[in-house]
Amino acid sequence: MPAFVSKQLSTTTTIHTSRTIMFAELARVMNYAAGSGTFHDSLSENVVGKRTKSNLDKTNILLQKLYTFNPQYAPFRAFAYFWPLASETDQRIMALLLALTREPLLAESADLVLNTRLGESATVEQFLEGLEHRHPDRYSKGSAHAIAQRLASSWKQAGYLEGKVKTRRVQPQPQLYAVTYALLLAYLHGERGEFILRSKWVQALGLPEAEVRKLAAEAALHNLLQYQAAAAVTVFAFPQLYKLLDLHGLES
């Protein structure tokens, strides 16, 4: 399993000290603005439905920290393109993939979730144990427990955990857009060939490699990417998406 935390990220950037991945709020922003691209306008218009200005301001700050809503940031530009095309299952997975890029405590918790067998429990206590192991004495007991609860909630929102009293591991079924987005994120961050399949984004899909390859081949038939596999050589490329979305030269 690859290391999920970027060396460029610090736990000081985490949002899980106060929020989850906020999929419901994200979906409202994306559904409101995906066609027009007016993401920041939608935030100021309170499409997330917060009752107080202070709550709205804090939510908007954290949503922007997590997802950027910046069309000059290649991962978000691709995210915004795929959003209206994707099923809700794929949207939830794509939100997780983008969040994993930018949210270190969430990224650190990935191994716990992905290494838990289907049907087995992944408890708040396990999230708490992992947090305290990686960050001893960083958070108070109450804060650490609240962070662990929010991490578990984020993975529930993404579709990898379910249950209110007893949380157990389940597996969402990523389809073309989520798989293409995971492969593209790896490519945007400099991975190539087999290393794309081993990247944290593709591993986070929770699928066997054979299934990823099958879906990649299907995505290639839909001109979402180019995929070649012969002997020990695997090639992924995204010329159509790079041209369509004008990704060349953007921040990633």
PyMOL commands that set and color helices and strands:
alter all, ss='L'
color gray80, all
select helices_A, chain A and resi 11-13+23-33+39-44+53-67+74-85+88-102+104-108+110-114+124-134+141-158+176-188+194-197+200-203+209-221+239-245
alter helices_A, ss='H'
color red, helices_A
select strands_A, chain A and resi 161-162+168-169+226-230+233-237
alter strands_A, ss='S'
color yellow, strands_A
deselect
rebuild
show_as cartoon
